[in-house]
Amino acid sequence: MPANASTILVVEDDSIVRMLIVDVLEELEFNVLEADGSDQALALLKDLNRHIDLMMTDVGLPTMDGRELANQARSLRPALPILFASGYAENIEVPADMHVIGKPFSIDQLRAKVKSILEKS
């Protein structure tokens, strides 16, 4: 893994989907942190010694949905890029400075999306 690899926090409550996303991102040589929901994600985000370049979150999370999580993440880390993953991508409203990718997505689509977000940040 390259020393300068970007770190991506993946928030997904479905363990199989999360494992697949993590595997793909690791194959693309990103450092990956995993959270199974908003509580785990916020604990990682509150640790300001931990470097995170991008948070990729499912929209439909239990207890706190992805949009609420994104708002809390931004209050902790105002410049953090956020990528929502949703099976209903065409129907969700995201703030202009956040991104969305529709599920299911291919490895190439995920790579292109993540790279374009990281290049802008």
Beta strands, then each sheet from edge to edge (+ up, - down):
strand 1: 7-11
strand 2: 31-35
strand 3: 54-58
strand 4: 82-86
strand 5: 99-102
sheet 1: 2+ 1+ 3+ 4+ 5+
end
